[in-house]
Amino acid sequence: MKGKRIVSFLLVILMASGLLSGCRRGEQVKQGEFGLFYLSADKTELVRIAGEKKDGSKAEQVQYVLDALEKPAEESEDYQTPFQNDVRVEEFEIDGKQVDLTFNEKYTSLDAAEEVLLRAAVVKSLVQISGIDYVSFYIGEEPLMAADNTPVGLMSNEDFIQNVGSSLHSYQSTSLTLYFANKDGDKLVKETVNNVRYNSNISMERLVIEQLLKGPSSSGAYATIPANTKILSVSTRDQICYVNFDQELMNMKSNVKPEILIYSIVNSIVESGMAGQVQISINGESNINFGESVPLDQPLSRNLDLVEGEK
């Protein structure tokens, strides 16, 4: 049971009448209004339908959203439930600002398009609940794994930047400014990477970190992040990008100074993303000093004094 208190669906019984009547067919969702995300009729995009925000405890509100997504209040030719192939949430657990969802084994039968749209619909619907900022998925006792066999981890609204009504398989190209280490590991080297092709379903901040992990392409620049480091979660809110790495980040190269590694991340995200600051944590812990010299307990701003050739 993942070692935490599990809130079973059986503990929160919501009457279908009234509690599942929040979706108002065909009504446009206004800015700031509560809305539920469904699958379009052709299963290629999300459709946002205005809903009635429910009062009550977090558990009651989470239950309402999940029930409403699984069984829309009205039949419609324009949208359908994102829960395809008999996928069900068997139970959920609320832990502070996050909710952990446990799905049945049918989840593994979803194709790639159905799976990512289900995740987007559920996460974008649930994080509208006051006090719920993150969502994680489990299949049975195991965390949901990404294509590279790493845990998907905590997801937030910012992890799904696809616009409602836009194609799932939308690919774009962009240019990124990344910061790597110089040969001695005591300064940052700026590198511009052109024509980076990416799926619009991922955030620009995550794309930046993924490109940092790939390492530089130009001579005179050297990788800063250890190659086996895993990105546990990336989210941005209030102009602050929150990045959570696993413990492997601590296994830095001996010749790379701690501040060079940290500010290669911070400078790259601020330069190419939408955030003005970056809060880094390791296994969810930020009240630490990285390499015994760089405190991570506060969001960090870009530091150009560490860039080679900058005054």
N, C-alpha and C positions, 0 to 999 in steps of 0.2 A: 504493500500500500504506500510505497515510496517514503515510509517513515514519518508521514505527517497525517494530520487529521483529515480524513476524506469526507466530503459532503456528498452523500449519495443522492441520486435523483429521487429515491423513495422518501427522503426526509422532507423534501419540498414539493408538495403536490399543488400544481396550479390548475385551476379549472379552465377548460378550453374556452368556455363562454366568457367573453370580456377580456381575459388575459391574452388571448390569441387573436384579438380583433384590432390590434394596433395598426395594421397596414391598411392604408387608404389607397385603393387602386387608382393609378393614374394621376395621383396628386403630386405635384412637384415638391421636392424637399427644399425648404428654404435654408439659407445660411444659418448655421448654428442649431438647426432643428434635428431632433432625434430621427435616425433613419436606419432601416435594416437592409443588408446587402444580400441580394439573391443572384442566382445564375440566370443569364439570359436564355431565351428559348433555344437558341442554337448552340449554347454552351461555350461561347467564345469570350464572354465578358461578364462584368458584374452590372447589376441594375439596382439602384438605390430607391427604396420605397419608404415613404414617410410612415412613421410609426408613433404610437403613443408611448411616451416614456413612463415606466411604472415606478411607483413608490415602493418602499419596503427595504429590507436588508439587501446587502450585496448578493447573497446567495439567491434570494428571490428574484432579483433583477437578472442575474446570470441565467437562472433557470428559464425565465420568461423569454429572453433572447434566444436561447438554444431551442426551446420549443417552437418559437415563432419561425425560426430559420428552417427547422425540420419539417414543419407543417404550416405553410403559408395560410393565412386566414381565408383567402379567396383563391379559387382556381383562376389562372390567367394564361392567356396565350403569349404574354410578353416576358414572363419570368417563371422560374421554378426553384425548388429547394436546391441549395448547393450540396446537400447530403445525398449523393448518388450511390447506387449499388448497395443499398441497405446499410450504409455506414451510419453508425450511431455513436453518440457520446454516452459511455456507460456510467461515468461518474466524474465529478469535478472537485477540486480543492482550491480554496481561496487562501492565499498566504500574503497578507499585506496588500500590496498594489498589484499582485499578479494572480492569475487564475490558471491552474493546471488542469487540462482536459485529458481524460483517458478514453480513447476510442476502441471500438471492437476491431477484430482482426480483418474485417471487411475493408478497412482503410487501405490495406495493401493492394486491393483490387482496382483502385482508382488509377486512371492513366495520368500522365504528367499534367495535362491541361486541367482535368477535373481536380487533381490534388492541390495545385497551387491556387486555383480559384476558390476551393473550399477553405483553405487557410486564410486567404485574403478576406473572404466574406465573414468568416467567424471572428477573426481578429478585429477587423474594422468595425464590426457591429458591437463587440464586447467592450472595446476601449472607450466607447461613448458613455459607459457607466461611470459615474463619479467614483474615483478611488481605484479604478482598474486601469492600469497603464500598460501591462504586459500580459501576454498569453503564451503558454507553452503547451505542446502537444505530446502525448504519450500514446503508444499502441500497446495495450496491456501494461506491463511493468517497464517497458523499454521506451526511452525518449525517441521521438521522431528523428530520423537520420536524413541528412542531405545526400545529394548525389555523390559527394566525395567521401561519404561514410563518416562524417562528423555530425555531432548533434546540431539540429537546427537552433535549439535554445530558445531564449525569450524573444518574442516577436511583439512589435508595436505597430501603430498605424503607419509610422514612417518607413517601415520595411516593405510597404506595398504602395509604391508611388504611382502605380498604374491608374490613370484616370478612369472613372466609371464611364462605360460606354466606349472605351478604346479597346483595341485588339489585344488579346493576351500575348500573342507572339509578336510584340512590337520591339524591334531592335533599332538602336540608334548608334551613332558614332560621336565621339567627343574627344577633346584634347585635355590632358591632365598635366598639371605641374606637380611633380613629386620631388621629395627630398631624400637623398641617400647619403651615405657616409663617404668621406674622402679616404684615401689610402691609409692614412694614419688613424682614422676613426675619431678624430678630434674636431672635425668641422662637417657641416652639411654641404652637399653638392646638389644644385638644382638641375632637374632633368625634365624636359617637356616631352610628353609622349603623345603623338598624334594618332588620330583614327583608331581610338580604342572603341571596339564594338561591344555593346552591352545590351542586356535585356532590360527593358524599361520597368520591369517588376522589382528590380533591386534599387536601393537608394544610392545616390552618388557617393555618399560617405563610405558605404560598404565597398563600392567599386574601387575607391581610392585605396583602401586597405588591401584588397585583393591584389591590386597592381603592385603595391609595396612588397607584398609577399613574393611576387614573381621575381622581384629584383630588377636592377637597372639594365638598360640595353646599351648604354654608352660607356666608353672607356673612361677610367678615372673616377667612376662612381661604384660604390660597393653596397651590398645589401645590409640593412640594419636589423630587420626583424628575423629571428631564427626561423629556418625553413619549415619546421614542423609545428609552428604555432597555429593554434586554432582560434577562429573568431567565434566566440560564444553568442554574442549579440551586438547589434548596432542600432541605435535609435537617436533621433534628434528632436528636441523640444525646447522651446524658449531660446533658440539660437545656440544651444549647447548640444554637442554630439557626445553621446554616452557609448563608449566602446568597452566591451568586456572580453578579455582574452583568457585563455587557459594558462596554466602554470609554466608552459614551455617558453613564454615570453621572457622569463627570468634567465633562461639559458643563453644569454647573449654572448657574442664573440668577444674574446679577451681584449681585442684591440679597439673595440667600439665603446666609447664612453657612454654611461647611462643616459646622460642628457641628450646625446646625439640620437640614440635610439628613440627616446620619448618624443623629441621634437621633430624627428623625421615623420612621425605619425601626426603630431599636432599641426605642424606647418603644412603638410600635404593636404590634410582634411580642410583646414581653414582656407587654403589657397584655391582648392578645386571644388569644395562642397558648399553647403548653405549655412554652415555653423560659424560662429565667431569664436567659440572656445571648444575645448575637448576635455571631457572627463574620462580618464582611463582607469579601469579596474582590472584586477586579476582574480579570476574565479569569484567574481562578485565583490571583492574586497578592494576598497580604495583608500582606506585609512592606513596606508603603508608608505614607506620610502622605497622607491625603485633603485636598485643598486646602491642602497644606503645613502644616496645623495639627492634624489629627485622626489620630493613629496608629491603624492597623487591624491591627497585629500581634498583638493580644490580643482575646479576646471582650469585648464591652462590655455593661455593665449599664444599666438604665433610669436616666435622669437627669431628675428632675422639677424641678430648679432652672431648667431652660431653658423650663419651661411658663409661659406668661403667666398671671398671677394666682395662681400657686402660691408658697408661702413656703418 
